């Protein structure tokens, strides 16, 4: 296999101003909370923390799967922390968040996949700050419809579940997951609670072809997905799935046009875009599209 060229200039970021970075980090440490920004080594962490935002990671820092693309550790997980939902709600209030993004590690060790803990956190935020919108990025919950129903009953404004990659690459990139299982989750959410925005994301540069990416877009739209993020895959270490190709910013712009032409109401497509990128703005655009249907 040919050696990948050095990381291109468009993936090199200037260090942003500190802003609220230290205050956010201190608040998280005091509340003993985790963020996907830290655990997944997001390249936008300094920017988001500096703006006073973060994506909270529920159910601990360890995952029960070992996906080939992910920096989150696969280690023995602890039981759900009963105080976590209220602590998340409290820090959302302290930070004055108008829109909050939650995600979760995959918890195949729990009968409901962690759905009850997620639902309790959404409800705690809505009780504390009824005007704060909540996006929840869920695992596939083991494909269990009852677990999905538990999360949806808490009435998150956005139900996000990342497809991550194309069907052909699932066995090597997401061996514990299923392409159709993920699509089915999104389709159920769109069908059961049509007023909730459904959202998904794709990582690019894992070895997929352009046609396969377009096919994944078509499958997501067929599942009722309204909002889509696309970003460049960056391998967390040499032990993870290698980066097969760096897409140019122009290619990401072309894929954004393709997604919009397919009817996605909100699209963010650029090398450093991640699932929670400009989540509040994405929600606004998707909600407008939902109401226009």
N, C-alpha and C positions, 0 to 999 in steps of 0.2 A: 504493500500500500504506500503511495507517495506521501512524503512528509508534508504536513500542513504548513502553509506559509505563516509568518509571524502575524500576530493579532493586528488587524488594520487600524489605521488612525481613528476611524469613526467609532471604535470601541474603547478608545482611551479617553477617560473623563478627567477634566480638571477637578481638583478638590474644591467642593463648594464651601461657601462661608459657613462657619460653625452654627450660627443662628441658635436654634433651640436644641441642638444635638445633645448637649450635656444634660439639659433639663429633662429631656425625654428618657435618656438612658438612666438617669437617677430615679425617675418615677417608676420605670419598669423594674429596676433593681429593688426598690423599696416595697413594691407590691409582689415581688417574686413571680413576675410574669415573663413569658417568652414572646418573641416575635419571629415571624418567618423571615423578616429582613435580616436578622442575625443568623438564625439556624441554617437558612438556605443560601447565605452569603450573597444576598442580592446586591448587584452593582449600584443600585439607586439608594442604598440605605442612608448614606450621609445626607443626600439631598432631602429625602423624606423626613428623617429625624430633624434636620435643620428647619423644616417647615412646620414642625410640631405634629407630624402624623406618623403612624406606624400600623403595621398589619399584625394583629395579635394571633399568636399560635396557641390553640387550645389543646388540652389533654397531654401536656408535657412536651419535652423536647425530642423524644425518641419515637421512632416509627416501627411498626411491626413488619414492614416490607423493606425490600432493598432494591429499589428501582435504580437502573444503571445511570440515570442522569442526575440524581438528587443528592444534595450535600447533607441532608438530615440523617442522623445516625440511626441505624437499626440496632437497638439495644432493648433489654428487658424494660418494659414500661410499668410505671406505677399506676395504682388505682386512680380514677378521676378524683381531683381535688374538689371537695364540696364547696370550698370558699372561692374557687376560681371565677365563677360567673359574676359574683358581686364585686370582686376586685377589678375585673375588667370593666364593669359598669362604672365603678368609682373612678378609675383612671380616665375613662372616656369623658366623664364629667369634669374632672380636674383639667384635662387638656382642652376642654371646650369644643369637642368634636361635633361637627354638624353631620358628619357621615363617617361611619366606622366600618373597617374591613376586618373580618375574622377569618381565620383559616384553621385547619386542624391537621394533626398527624393521622395517618391511617392506623386504626386500632382494631385489627382483626381479632384481638384477644377478648374484646368486649361483645356481649350478645347483640347489642344494638349498634356496634361499630362506633360508639361515642355519640350517637344522635341525641340522647337525652341531655348530655352535658352541653352540647352546642345549643339546643333549644333553650335551656335554662339561661344561657349567657345572652342570647338574643332578647329573651323576655326581661332579663335584669337591666339591660341597656334601655329598652323601651320604657320600663318603669321609671328609671332614673332620669332619662331625657327622652320624653315621648316624641320630640321633634327630630331626634337623631336617626338618620337612615342607617340601615345595617345591611352590609353585603356579607354573605357567608360562603366561603370557598370550601366545599365539602369533599371528602374522599368519595369513593364509589359506594361506601357503606356496605360493602360485600354484596351489592346487588339486591339488598333487602328492601322491598317497597314500604314495609311498616316503618323502618328507620327513616326513610326519606319523608314519609308522612309526618313523623314526629318533628323533624326539622321544619317542614313547611307550616305546620300548625302554629309555630312561634311567629309566623308572619314576617320573615326577613324581606326587605325590599328587593334584594337581589339574591338569587340562588346561582352560585357559580360552581362549575365542575369542569376541570381542565381535561380535554381530550388528549392533550400533550403532543401526540404524534400521529402518524398515519397508520393505517391498519397493518401493513406489511411489517412494520418495525416493532409492533407490540411484543412479540416473543423475546426480542433481545433488549428492548428498552424498558418495557413495563411487564415483566414476566408474571407478576402476581395479579395483574389487572386484565380487563377484557375490553376491546374496542367497542363491541356491541353493548356490553354492560354499561359503559359510560354513556353511550348515546341513549340507551333506554332510560337511564336516570334523568337525563335532561328532558327527554320526551314526556316522561311521567310528570315532571315538575311543570312543564308548559301546559300540559293537558289538565292536570288537577287544579292548579292555581294560576289561571291565565293572566291574572293581574300582577303576578310576580315576574320581574325581569329575569330571564335565564341567560347565562353567560358562560363562555368557555374560552380556552386559550390553546395555542399551538406553539411549540418550540420548533424552530427551523434550523437546519444545518446538521441534522442527525443522519442524513443520508437519503432523505425523501426526495422524490422528483417533484417538479412543478405540477405535473398532472395529478400526482397523489395528493398534493396539498389542496388543489382545487376540488378533488373528490371529497376530501375531509370537510371542506367548507360546505359542499352540497349536502353531505350527511348531517352536519350540524344544523343547517337550515331546515332540512326535512324533519329534524327532531324539535323544531320550534325555537331554536336558539336565536336570540336577538342581538347579542353583544359578543364581540370577538376581539381578543388580543393576540398579537403575533410578535414574537421576538426572537433574537438570535440565541441559540443554545451555546452556553459556555461551560465546558467541562470543569467540575469542581476540583478534580485532581486527575492524575495520570491513571488512576485505578477505575475511573468512571468511563462511560461510553465516550469515545473520541469525537471531537468536532470534525465532521467530514467536509464542511464547507462554510465559509463566511459569506452570507448574502450581503449584497451592497444595499445602501439606503434606497437606491433607485428601485431595486427589486422589491423591497418592502413596500414602497409607495405603490408599485404596480399591483401587488397583492392586496393592498388596501382597496384599490379601485375595483378589483375583482370581487372582493367581499361585499362592498357596497352595491355592486351590480347584482349580487345574488340576494339582496334584501336585508342584510344585516343593518340594523338601525344605528349601531354604534360600533366603530372599529378603531383600534389603535394598533398600528403596524410600523415598527421601527426596530433597529437592532437592539436597543436597550429597554424596550417595552417588556414589562412583566405583568402578571395577572392583576395586580392591584393598581396598575399605573393609571393615574388620574381617574380613580374609581368613581368619585362623585360626579365628575363631568360626563363620564361614560354612562352612568345611571340616568342622568338628565336626558341625554340624547336617546337612550334606549326607551325611556319612559314616554318621550314624545312620540317615538315610533310605535310603541304599543298602543297609545291612545288614538293614533291615526289609523289603526287597522280597522 
